[in-house]
Amino acid sequence: DCTPPRPTARMPPDDPAHRAAAALAAPGAYEQRRTVVADELDAQEHVNNVVYARWVQDAAIAHWEARTTPEERAAVAWVLLRHEIDYLRAARLGDAVVVRTAVGPVEGITFERWTEARLADGDGAVLAR
């Protein structure tokens, strides 16, 4: 089972890492499970960085569709303004991965979305966030 991150005492509450960890640990966070397939690998035989970006987008879309009504989706559109991904560990063919996402506070018409990919098995290591 994949354990979500937890805020730690070393993280000040206003630190973005603390806010992200808290949001990803909250009950409203959304998860997608996937298994790494051959066409997601690069020449080094680990998941290509572009695939992580696609996983983030796929999870965001699925989260939006799971939490909104058709009427809300027809009335509101969201777009990506910026993204940043830290690649921390390689995923390889056959690895089971959990992509977890949550949104932060709304500020006007914008909000942050936090996402991380973890190994679903073993030590649950964070692959990217």
N, C-alpha and C positions, 0 to 999 in steps of 0.2 A: 504494500500500500504506500502511496506517495504522501508524505507528510508535508504540509505547506510550511513556508517559512514563518518564523515568529519574530516580532520585534524584540530587541534585546536592550538591556540597560545601557549598553554602550552607544546606542543610537538615540540622539536627542529627538523628541517628538516632532520637531519641525524639519527634521532631516528627511529628504526624499526617500532614502532607503527605508527609514522607519515607516513612513506612510505607505510605501509599496508593500512592505512585509505585512503590515497590519491589514491592508485591503486584501491581499492574497490569502491571508489566514481566515478572513471573515466568512461567515456562512453564505453570503451572496456571491462569492467568487464562482466562476464558471470553469469547468474542466472539460477537456477533450483528450481522449486516449488515442494513441496511434502506434503503429509499428513501423519502424524504418524499413523502406523498400529500396531495391537496387537503384531505381532511377532518381533517388534523392542523394546519392553518393557522388562525391567529387573524385578527382584523380588520386587523392590520398586515402580513399575508401572510408571517408567519414561524411556525415551529413554536410552538404554544401551550405554556406552561410545564407544564400538566397532562399533556401528551403526554410530556414528558421523564420525569415521574414514572411514567407507564405503561411507558415503555421500560425504566426501572430495574427495575420489577416483572417485566416480561416476561423480561428478561435473568436476573434472580435465579431465577425459576422454571425457566427452561430450563437454567441452570447446575446447579441442584439435581437436576433430572431426568436430566441427562447424567452426573452424577457419583455417583449413588446407585442402589441396587438397588430393585426394587419392595418388598422386605421392609423396607429402611431407610426408605423413604417411608411405609410403613404404620405403622412404629413411632415415627417422629419427625415432629413438625410444627414449623414455624418461623413466627414472627409478626414483624411490623415493630413495633419499639418507638419509633423516632424516625427521621426523615430530614432531611437538609439538602442542598440543591442550590444551587450557584452557577451562574448562567446567565451565560456569558461571551461568546457570539457567537450570532447568529441563524442558524438553518438555514431553508432555503427550499425551495419546491416542486421536486422532482426531485433534491435533494441526496442523494448516497449517504453514509450515516452508519454508523460502527462504534460499537456500544455494547459496552464491555469491562467485565467485572466480576471481582472476586476477593474472597475472604474473608480476614480477619485472624485473629490468634490467638484461640483459644477461651479464654474466661475464665468458668469455671463452666458455665453453660448459655447464655451469650451470646457473640456475636462481632460484629465490625464487618464490614460489606460495603462495599467501595469500588467505585464505578462511574463511568465517564466516557463521554461521547459525543463523538466526533470526526468531522470530515469524513473520508471514506474517500479522497477524491481531493484533488488540489492540495496545499496546504500541510499537510494533516492537522490543521488548527486544532481546538483543544478548544472544543466548544460548551457543554458543561456538565459539572460534576463534583460 
